[in-house]
Amino acid sequence: MRPEKQYLVEEVNEHLKKSDYVYLANYERITVEETAELRASLAEHNAEFHVVKNSIFGVAANAQEMPDMGEHLSGPTAIIVGGEDPSGVAKVISEFFKKKEKVELKVGVLNDKLLEKAQIEALAKLPGLESLRAQLLGLLNQPGTSLVRVLNAVPQNLVNVLQAKVRAENGE
């Protein structure tokens, strides 16, 4: 392989190492301004949008031992990588693609599993990482709160009985 192509493969490898996922998109009809808008939206999730050559991406994907995506490597291809929230990034790109009606998802890989377009769209419908964390903390906190209420109920009931007795003796 020529040195300049080897450099490009290494560059794509570096992008692929940034996260546990990669989404491939066809960017054929997207303008420069729309690309900038998409990149800004992705940056909020620490994700990146890169245009790649299909042959270079294929070599890099094989080097990373990713599932075979050869059938999806035709036409203009961009990769979306980075960040720790694959569902949040999927949500951003799905909303952007629906709004612009120009770009379309091809395929994705999440934790070495091939994701078809429908699976990525389903992933986009999941709550974001922060929302899931909040729900989990709420679930973990709930038994503790219930235990405190149960433990507090016995002394509280005793106090209520004693107050009622004092009121009864005082003629209230």
C-alpha positions as CSV (number, residue, x, y, z in Angstrom):
1,M,0.0,0.0,0.0
2,R,1.3,3.4,-0.9
3,P,2.4,5.6,2.1
4,E,-0.3,8.2,1.5
5,K,-3.0,5.5,1.6
6,Q,-1.4,3.9,4.7
7,Y,-1.6,7.3,6.4
8,L,-5.3,7.6,5.5
9,V,-6.0,4.1,6.9
10,E,-4.2,5.0,10.1
11,E,-6.2,8.2,10.4
12,V,-9.5,6.3,10.0
13,N,-8.2,3.7,12.5
14,E,-7.7,6.5,15.0
15,H,-11.3,7.7,14.5
16,L,-12.6,4.2,14.9
17,K,-10.8,3.8,18.3
18,K,-12.6,6.8,19.7
19,S,-15.8,4.9,20.6
20,D,-17.5,1.6,20.8
21,Y,-19.7,2.5,17.8
22,V,-19.6,3.8,14.3
23,Y,-22.4,4.9,12.1
24,L,-22.1,5.0,8.3
25,A,-24.1,7.5,6.3
26,N,-24.6,8.5,2.7
27,Y,-23.9,12.3,2.6
28,E,-24.4,12.7,-1.2
29,R,-26.8,15.7,-1.2
30,I,-25.7,17.5,2.0
31,T,-24.3,21.0,1.7
32,V,-21.3,22.4,3.5
33,E,-23.5,24.5,5.8
34,E,-25.6,21.5,6.7
35,T,-22.4,19.5,7.3
36,A,-21.3,22.2,9.7
37,E,-24.6,22.2,11.4
38,L,-24.5,18.4,11.9
39,R,-20.9,18.6,13.2
40,A,-22.0,21.2,15.7
41,S,-24.9,19.1,16.9
42,L,-22.6,16.0,17.2
43,A,-20.0,18.0,19.1
44,E,-22.4,18.4,21.9
45,H,-22.2,14.7,22.4
46,N,-18.4,14.6,21.7
47,A,-19.1,12.8,18.4
48,E,-17.5,13.5,15.1
49,F,-18.5,13.4,11.4
50,H,-15.8,12.4,8.9
51,V,-16.0,11.8,5.2
52,V,-14.0,8.7,4.2
53,K,-13.2,6.7,1.1
54,N,-14.9,3.4,1.0
55,S,-11.8,1.4,0.2
56,I,-9.8,3.1,3.1
57,F,-12.7,2.5,5.5
58,G,-12.9,-1.1,4.5
59,V,-9.2,-1.7,5.2
60,A,-9.4,0.2,8.5
61,A,-12.6,-1.8,9.6
62,N,-10.9,-5.1,8.8
63,A,-7.8,-4.0,10.8
64,Q,-10.2,-3.2,13.8
65,E,-11.9,-6.7,13.2
66,M,-15.3,-5.1,12.7
67,P,-18.2,-7.0,11.1
68,D,-18.2,-7.1,7.3
69,M,-19.9,-4.0,5.9
70,G,-18.7,-4.4,2.4
71,E,-22.2,-4.3,0.9
72,H,-22.8,-0.9,2.4
73,L,-19.5,0.6,1.2
74,S,-20.7,2.2,-2.1
75,G,-21.4,5.8,-2.9
76,P,-20.4,8.7,-0.7
77,T,-19.7,7.5,2.8
78,A,-19.2,9.4,6.1
79,I,-18.6,7.9,9.5
80,I,-19.9,9.2,12.8
81,V,-17.8,8.2,15.8
82,G,-16.9,9.4,19.3
83,G,-18.6,10.1,22.6
84,E,-20.0,7.8,25.2
85,D,-23.7,7.9,24.3
86,P,-24.5,5.9,21.2
87,S,-28.2,6.4,21.6
88,G,-27.9,10.2,22.0
89,V,-25.7,10.4,18.9
90,A,-28.2,8.1,17.0
91,K,-30.9,10.5,18.1
92,V,-29.0,13.5,16.8
93,I,-28.3,12.0,13.5
94,S,-31.8,10.6,13.1
95,E,-33.4,13.9,13.8
96,F,-31.0,15.7,11.5
97,F,-31.6,13.3,8.7
98,K,-35.4,13.5,9.0
99,K,-35.3,17.3,9.1
100,K,-33.0,17.6,6.0
101,E,-34.4,14.6,4.1
102,K,-31.1,14.4,2.2
103,V,-28.8,12.2,4.2
104,E,-29.5,8.6,5.1
105,L,-28.0,6.1,7.4
106,K,-26.4,3.0,5.8
107,V,-25.4,0.8,8.7
108,G,-23.7,0.9,12.1
109,V,-21.6,-1.1,14.4
110,L,-22.1,-1.1,18.2
111,N,-19.8,-3.2,20.4
112,D,-18.7,-5.3,17.4
113,K,-22.4,-6.0,16.4
114,L,-23.7,-4.9,13.0
115,L,-26.7,-2.6,13.3
116,E,-29.1,-2.2,10.4
117,K,-30.8,1.2,9.7
118,A,-33.9,0.2,11.6
119,Q,-31.9,-0.9,14.6
120,I,-30.1,2.4,14.7
121,E,-33.5,4.2,14.5
122,A,-34.7,2.1,17.4
123,L,-31.6,3.0,19.4
124,A,-32.3,6.6,18.7
125,K,-35.7,6.3,20.4
126,L,-34.2,5.1,23.7
127,P,-33.7,7.7,26.4
128,G,-30.3,9.4,26.6
129,L,-27.5,8.2,28.8
130,E,-28.1,10.9,31.4
131,S,-31.8,10.0,31.5
132,L,-31.1,6.3,32.0
133,R,-28.6,7.1,34.8
134,A,-31.2,9.2,36.5
135,Q,-33.8,6.4,36.2
136,L,-31.3,3.9,37.6
137,L,-30.5,6.1,40.5
138,G,-34.2,6.6,41.2
139,L,-34.7,2.9,41.2
140,L,-31.7,2.3,43.5
141,N,-32.9,5.1,45.9
142,Q,-36.4,3.9,46.1
143,P,-35.8,0.8,48.3
144,G,-33.7,2.9,50.7
145,T,-36.5,5.5,50.9
146,S,-39.1,2.8,51.6
147,L,-36.9,1.3,54.3
148,V,-36.5,4.6,56.1
149,R,-40.3,5.2,55.9
150,V,-41.0,1.7,57.4
151,L,-38.3,2.2,60.2
152,N,-39.7,5.7,60.9
153,A,-43.3,4.5,61.1
154,V,-43.0,2.5,64.3
155,P,-41.5,5.4,66.4
156,Q,-43.9,7.9,64.7
157,N,-46.9,5.7,65.6
158,L,-45.7,5.5,69.2
159,V,-45.4,9.3,69.4
160,N,-48.9,9.7,67.9
161,V,-50.3,7.3,70.6
162,L,-48.5,9.2,73.4
163,Q,-49.7,12.5,72.1
164,A,-53.3,11.2,71.9
165,K,-53.1,10.0,75.5
166,V,-51.7,13.3,76.7
167,R,-54.6,15.1,74.9
168,A,-57.1,12.8,76.4
169,E,-55.8,13.4,79.9
170,N,-55.8,17.1,79.4
171,G,-59.4,17.0,78.2
172,E,-58.7,18.2,74.7
